[in-house]
Amino acid sequence: MSDQIILPTCTSCHRPITPHEPAVSFPCPNCGKVRIWRCRVCRELAREYTCPSCGFVGP
């Protein structure tokens, strides 16, 4: 049996976020049900993200 590490993915670009990468996570500002992950690049470029639970779109 092998242990697997599941990396979070950026909610904007869907790229896996590595453990030492500067990124942020926060609950959806609208519903609070889903954790939104943003990689450094998407944050700097202010790319939109969409909450998969409620459809909220943020910068």
Secondary structure, 3 states (H helix, E strand, C coil): CCCCCCCCECCCCCCECCCCCCEEEEECCCCCCCEEEEEHHHHHCCCCEECCCCCCEEC
